[in-house]
Amino acid sequence: MIGARAVDGSPLFICDIYMENKTKRIPIPYKTKSLLQKEISSTCPFCSNEDVDHFHFHHIDENPKNNNVSNILMLCPICHSKITKGDIAREEVEQKKTRYKHEQEGYCPIRTGNISFDF
Ligand SMILES: [Zn+2]
């Protein structure tokens, strides 16, 4: 399966192949994956690993059928296993996700002063 291609000719993620062969999970749509990769700026939210080709998709509510962007956090395999083992708490995962969401919405948690425009 190495070098497998999607119908549109784009290379498949390694985890796509893994999920198709090993589990009954519903594959995450390509569009969702690209959004998730953009969300984390191609860097693991927990350890700054940038090897996105090997990143996993963690379902925050642990429901593999919930492929909503807000339910999935992309991260490196090491940190994913830490979540699975409980070394990283679910609250911490949710906090990261909330922070990214706010960043996308242009929400600024730290206001340093009023912005004024003097023309
Ligand atoms: Zn990591």
Residues whose N, C-alpha, C, O or C-beta is under 5 A from the ligand:
A	BS01	ZN	C44 F46 C47 N49 C76 C79
